[in-house]
Structure formats: structure tokens, C-alpha cells
Amino acid sequence: MTATPAPMQEGLHRLRSPGGLAKAVVALLVAVIVADAGAVAAGLNLRGVFADIANGDPEFDLLDAAHRADLLNQRAYSLQLLTLLATAVVFIIWFRRVRLNAEVFDASQQTMKPGWAIGAWFVPFGNFWLPRRVAGGVWAAGARTNTDGSWRTVSHTPLNLWWTAWVLDLVFGRYASRSYEQAELPQEIVDATGLVIASDVLDIVAAVLAILFVRKLTAMQGERAALGLHPLPEQPATGPAPS
């Protein structure tokens, strides 16, 4: 965080800086991008080999090339999975930290209990919108960052772009993976590999937007923490809190 305020506490929750966790999340997201880029390269190689097979290329070593390309693709996938799992663990820890901070900043903006910062990700189908509700409350709680303690308008664009890209990546990624698993003929493998490559590119976009979201929200909480817990004016009654 950009400031080191005096400890702030509300109820059972104590303000703690998410800065270190945010740096770890960003570093891991960069690793995800690198792994995805490697998977794109491996996928293009695999697609090219099977395109030659589908076109009836007479090269005698195509089957051997296909084996090597498939092995490279599997290794790239394993690296993707490893970086994704590590990132997910640290991201959720960071997400819980900023949610607990939001309880200190403004509990009235939180429509879901702090435990949902973890649990929301593991609810079947509910994980398509529940984490977004949690994030919306955290985002709203960090909006009071004017020097006089008044509310300011903070664009939800980083939050909305990240969430939209993540949901699209999740849905399209599952479709691409299923298509690849079901592909048997060379041309089917070529087509399915193209979908997987597109999914990897979308994953890169989602990771970049996640970095922007993490950095922005962490900075907002740093600015909000610098205000302390001195009395702040009430938020104007302009409708329901942003979600």
C-alpha cells in the first residue's frame, strides 16, 4: 500500500496491507501469461503438423513429428496448469485480505459475508457471479479517497473488464478443451487445436486485465487507508450501492 496508517480495527477485523500479496499475484499472473504464450507456440506447432497429415503430405516422418508435437503440447499444458493453480491460491488469499479490509472501511457496502471471498469461487454455477458481488462491495468501500474524506466516483471499468474476460475465458476454455478431447481425425484435431489456441490467447487477455484490477484495487485501499477512521460524511443516497 502507498501509506502506512495507524492500525485500524472494526469488530473482529483489523486493517492489513494487501500490497505484498498483490505483488505476488501480479508476478504469478505474469508467469501465467508466459505459460500461455508457450502453449500458443506449442499449439501452433501441433496444428501445423496435423494440417500436413490432414492434407496427405507424403513426408515419412510426420507421425514422429506428430508425437513430438503432442508431447510438447502436453508439457506446455502442464506448465499452464501449475501456474494457474499457484495463481488461484495466492489470488484468493489476496481477495480475502481486501475483503476483510473493506469490512473495516465500510461494512455497509458489503452485501456478502467475508467468508464468501473464498467460498464464492467454489459454488457450482454461482462462481459465475458471486465473486463479482464480493468484488463490487470491496470496490465501493475503497471509493472514499478524497482528501476531505468525501466520496468520489471511481470507474468500475477495471473490475468489469476483468470479470467479463474471466467468465468468457472460463466458458470458452471448457468448450475448447472438450472439443480437443473429442477430436480423433487429423482435421478434427486441427480445428480443435485452433480453438485451444484462441482460448490461450483469451487467457492472456484475462490475465492482463486481472493485473490491472489487482493493482487498481490495492492502490485504492492504500489511498483509503491513509484517511484513517476519522468521521466521514455519509454517502449520498443515490440508489443501491454499486455491485
RODO-2510 file (C-alpha; in nm, 4 decimals, decimal comma):
residues 243
     n   res          X          Y          Z
     1     m     0,0000     0,0000     0,0000
     2     t     0,1144     0,3568    -0,0601
     3     a     0,0736     0,4674     0,3020
     4     t     0,1411     0,3265     0,6462
     5     p    -0,1574     0,4356     0,8541
     6     a    -0,2127     0,3653     1,2196
     7     p    -0,3799     0,0278     1,2778
     8     m    -0,7494     0,0462     1,2051
     9     q    -0,9910    -0,2016     1,3554
    10     e    -1,3622    -0,2648     1,3383
    11     g    -1,5228    -0,5532     1,5207
    12     l    -1,3126    -0,8633     1,4738
    13     h    -1,1361    -0,7296     1,1646
    14     r    -0,8095    -0,5381     1,1521
    15     l    -0,6765    -0,3464     0,8541
    16     r    -0,3812    -0,5234     0,6919
    17     s    -0,1902    -0,4179     0,3834
    18     p    -0,2605    -0,6281     0,0715
    19     g     0,0467    -0,4840    -0,1014
    20     g     0,2777    -0,7832    -0,0606
    21     l     0,0103    -1,0276    -0,1701
    22     a    -0,0744    -0,8058    -0,4661
    23     k     0,2870    -0,8146    -0,5845
    24     a     0,2874    -1,1935    -0,5563
    25     v    -0,0382    -1,2174    -0,7521
    26     v     0,0950    -0,9910    -1,0273
    27     a     0,4177    -1,1926    -1,0520
    28     l     0,2203    -1,5155    -1,0807
    29     l    -0,0129    -1,3649    -1,3397
    30     v     0,2935    -1,2733    -1,5448
    31     a     0,4008    -1,6375    -1,5145
    32     v     0,0554    -1,7386    -1,6396
    33     i     0,0982    -1,5116    -1,9415
    34     v     0,4389    -1,6637    -2,0187
    35     a     0,2975    -2,0175    -1,9843
    36     d     0,0054    -1,9266    -2,2101
    37     a     0,2407    -1,7823    -2,4700
    38     g     0,4359    -2,1092    -2,4642
    39     a     0,1115    -2,3029    -2,5032
    40     v     0,0158    -2,0896    -2,8041
    41     a     0,3517    -2,1690    -2,9681
    42     a     0,3133    -2,5402    -2,8915
    43     g    -0,0430    -2,5361    -3,0213
    44     l     0,0576    -2,3691    -3,3469
    45     n     0,3265    -2,6321    -3,3951
    46     l     0,0811    -2,9148    -3,3270
    47     r    -0,1796    -2,7644    -3,5556
    48     g     0,0729    -2,7302    -3,8376
    49     v     0,1830    -3,0941    -3,8139
    50     f    -0,1717    -3,2291    -3,8155
    51     a    -0,2651    -2,9938    -4,1002
    52     d     0,0097    -3,1604    -4,3060
    53     i    -0,1277    -3,5021    -4,2102
    54     a    -0,4837    -3,3970    -4,2972
    55     n    -0,3644    -3,2699    -4,6362
    56     g    -0,1975    -3,6035    -4,7119
    57     d     0,1612    -3,4777    -4,7015
    58     p     0,3807    -3,7752    -4,8016
    59     e     0,6610    -3,6948    -4,5550
    60     f     0,7525    -4,0257    -4,3900
    61     d     0,8379    -3,8722    -4,0514
    62     l     0,5073    -3,6921    -3,9958
    63     l     0,3897    -3,9456    -3,7403
    64     d     0,7088    -3,8968    -3,5436
    65     a     0,6675    -3,5207    -3,5736
    66     a     0,3099    -3,5513    -3,4519
    67     h     0,4284    -3,7469    -3,1484
    68     r     0,6884    -3,4833    -3,0627
    69     a     0,4400    -3,2008    -3,1162
    70     d     0,1837    -3,3711    -2,8927
    71     l     0,4443    -3,4253    -2,6208
    72     l     0,5459    -3,0582    -2,6366
    73     n     0,1809    -2,9573    -2,6178
    74     q     0,1255    -3,1745    -2,3098
    75     r     0,4253    -3,0202    -2,1354
    76     a     0,3005    -2,6721    -2,2165
    77     y    -0,0394    -2,7632    -2,0729
    78     s     0,1205    -2,8972    -1,7544
    79     l     0,3067    -2,5683    -1,7094
    80     q    -0,0156    -2,3777    -1,7643
    81     l    -0,1942    -2,5866    -1,5031
    82     l     0,0856    -2,5425    -1,2491
    83     t     0,0986    -2,1636    -1,2845
    84     l    -0,2801    -2,1375    -1,2838
    85     l    -0,3179    -2,3334    -0,9599
    86     a    -0,0450    -2,1316    -0,7854
    87     t    -0,2011    -1,8066    -0,9028
    88     a    -0,5506    -1,9115    -0,7941
    89     v    -0,4331    -1,9887    -0,4396
    90     v    -0,2492    -1,6588    -0,3912
    91     f    -0,5216    -1,4573    -0,5672
    92     i    -0,7894    -1,5924    -0,3335
    93     i    -0,5724    -1,5131    -0,0302
    94     w    -0,5309    -1,1560    -0,1614
    95     f    -0,9041    -1,1361    -0,2385
    96     r    -0,9888    -1,2337     0,1184
    97     r    -0,7446    -0,9750     0,2518
    98     v    -0,9011    -0,6882     0,0569
    99     r    -1,2494    -0,8109     0,1531
   100     l    -1,1601    -0,8002     0,5246
   101     n    -1,0159    -0,4520     0,4753
   102     a    -1,3414    -0,3471     0,3104
   103     e    -1,5254    -0,4563     0,6279
   104     v    -1,3142    -0,2035     0,8188
   105     f    -1,3528     0,0719     0,5593
   106     d    -1,7299     0,0449     0,5142
   107     a    -1,9209    -0,2654     0,6214
   108     s    -2,2462    -0,1159     0,4910
   109     q    -2,1256    -0,1613     0,1326
   110     q    -2,0741    -0,5361     0,1756
   111     t    -2,3726    -0,7458     0,0698
   112     m    -2,1965    -1,0778     0,1402
   113     k    -2,0088    -1,2020     0,4468
   114     p    -1,6248    -1,2083     0,4403
   115     g    -1,6190    -1,5868     0,4099
   116     w    -1,7683    -1,5569     0,0629
   117     a    -1,4385    -1,4093    -0,0579
   118     i    -1,3219    -1,7720    -0,0565
   119     g    -1,6401    -1,9760    -0,0763
   120     a    -1,7916    -1,7918    -0,3731
   121     w    -1,5278    -1,9339    -0,6078
   122     f    -1,6275    -2,2932    -0,5299
   123     v    -2,0051    -2,2737    -0,5753
   124     p    -2,1027    -2,4554    -0,8973
   125     f    -2,2502    -2,2067    -1,1453
   126     g    -2,2640    -1,9490    -0,8645
   127     n    -1,8966    -1,8792    -0,9261
   128     f    -2,0048    -1,7021    -1,2446
   129     w    -2,1405    -1,4070    -1,0442
   130     l    -2,0931    -1,4446    -0,6663
   131     p    -1,7237    -1,3384    -0,6614
   132     r    -1,8262    -1,0357    -0,8703
   133     r    -2,0721    -0,9347    -0,5986
   134     v    -1,7998    -0,9619    -0,3364
   135     a    -1,5592    -0,7615    -0,5529
   136     g    -1,8232    -0,4936    -0,6138
   137     g    -1,8629    -0,4332    -0,2420
   138     v    -1,4869    -0,4194    -0,1889
   139     w    -1,4529    -0,1741    -0,4768
   140     a    -1,7272     0,0503    -0,3360
   141     a    -1,5673     0,0530     0,0104
   142     g    -1,2438     0,1893    -0,1353
   143     a    -1,4100     0,4825    -0,3104
   144     r    -1,3826     0,7342    -0,0249
   145     t    -1,0428     0,8687    -0,1166
   146     n    -1,0817     1,2445    -0,1441
   147     t    -0,8572     1,4316     0,0963
   148     d    -1,1593     1,5639     0,2878
   149     g    -1,2982     1,2137     0,3281
   150     s    -1,5815     1,2677     0,0821
   151     w    -1,6944     1,0169    -0,1776
   152     r    -1,5613     1,0294    -0,5298
   153     t    -1,6695     0,8499    -0,8435
   154     v    -1,4363     0,5611    -0,9197
   155     s    -1,4901     0,3902    -1,2534
   156     h    -1,5827     0,0225    -1,2338
   157     t    -1,4208    -0,0391    -1,5738
   158     p    -1,1160    -0,2332    -1,4452
   159     l    -1,3438    -0,4545    -1,2358
   160     n    -1,5977    -0,5118    -1,5123
   161     l    -1,3401    -0,5806    -1,7832
   162     w    -1,1550    -0,8309    -1,5651
   163     w    -1,4701    -1,0142    -1,4656
   164     t    -1,6112    -1,0259    -1,8197
   165     a    -1,2836    -1,1602    -1,9585
   166     w    -1,2566    -1,4180    -1,6792
   167     v    -1,6088    -1,5546    -1,7375
   168     l    -1,5597    -1,5658    -2,1155
   169     d    -1,2249    -1,7395    -2,0669
   170     l    -1,3794    -1,9949    -1,8332
   171     v    -1,6712    -2,0778    -2,0635
   172     f    -1,4786    -2,0776    -2,3913
   173     g    -1,1868    -2,2658    -2,2357
   174     r    -1,4143    -2,5508    -2,1304
   175     y    -1,5665    -2,5671    -2,4782
   176     a    -1,2237    -2,5708    -2,6449
   177     s    -1,0920    -2,8400    -2,4095
   178     r    -1,3945    -3,0610    -2,4685
   179     s    -1,3620    -3,0195    -2,8450
   180     y    -0,9950    -3,1178    -2,8305
   181     e    -1,0636    -3,4232    -2,6141
   182     q    -1,3281    -3,5450    -2,8596
   183     a    -1,1193    -3,4856    -3,1725
   184     e    -0,9929    -3,8023    -3,3429
   185     l    -0,9375    -3,7406    -3,7147
   186     p    -0,6463    -3,5165    -3,8234
   187     q    -0,8752    -3,2381    -3,9473
   188     e    -1,0780    -3,2514    -3,6272
   189     i    -0,7551    -3,2128    -3,4291
   190     v    -0,6554    -2,9164    -3,6462
   191     d    -0,9892    -2,7443    -3,5833
   192     a    -0,9934    -2,8233    -3,2109
   193     t    -0,6342    -2,7072    -3,1662
   194     g    -0,7324    -2,3756    -3,3232
   195     l    -0,9993    -2,3368    -3,0551
   196     v    -0,7485    -2,4178    -2,7811
   197     i    -0,5066    -2,1585    -2,9195
   198     a    -0,7846    -1,8982    -2,9186
   199     s    -0,8636    -1,9961    -2,5593
   200     d    -0,4981    -1,9470    -2,4616
   201     v    -0,4975    -1,6002    -2,6193
   202     l    -0,8166    -1,5124    -2,4290
   203     d    -0,6478    -1,6367    -2,1113
   204     i    -0,3612    -1,3943    -2,1738
   205     v    -0,6091    -1,1081    -2,2122
   206     a    -0,7868    -1,2111    -1,8903
   207     a    -0,4532    -1,2270    -1,7035
   208     v    -0,3546    -0,8787    -1,8201
   209     l    -0,6914    -0,7391    -1,7090
   210     a    -0,6563    -0,9225    -1,3759
   211     i    -0,3215    -0,7483    -1,3205
   212     l    -0,4840    -0,4099    -1,3824
   213     f    -0,7695    -0,4962    -1,1450
   214     v    -0,5395    -0,6154    -0,8651
   215     r    -0,3119    -0,3129    -0,8920
   216     k    -0,6017    -0,0656    -0,9036
   217     l    -0,7923    -0,2131    -0,6095
   218     t    -0,4754    -0,2423    -0,3998
   219     a    -0,3922     0,1231    -0,4728
   220     m    -0,7477     0,2288    -0,3852
   221     q    -0,7237     0,0561    -0,0485
   222     g    -0,3896     0,2249     0,0177
   223     e    -0,5441     0,5650    -0,0506
   224     r    -0,8474     0,4811     0,1590
   225     a    -0,6316     0,3577     0,4488
   226     a    -0,4439     0,6885     0,4516
   227     l    -0,7684     0,8611     0,5547
   228     g    -0,7860     0,6644     0,8795
   229     l    -1,1140     0,6130     1,0598
   230     h    -1,1918     0,9767     1,1342
   231     p    -1,5616     1,0615     1,0841
   232     l    -1,6551     1,0703     0,7185
   233     p    -1,9632     1,2230     0,5585
   234     e    -2,2373     0,9863     0,4650
   235     q    -2,2573     0,8605     0,1084
   236     p    -2,5210     1,0464    -0,0914
   237     a    -2,8399     0,8435    -0,1228
   238     t    -2,8263     0,7938    -0,4969
   239     g    -2,9613     0,4376    -0,5056
   240     p    -2,8270     0,0959    -0,4236
   241     a    -2,4551     0,0506    -0,3678
   242     p    -2,2528    -0,0491    -0,6729
   243     s    -2,2057    -0,4228    -0,7130
***
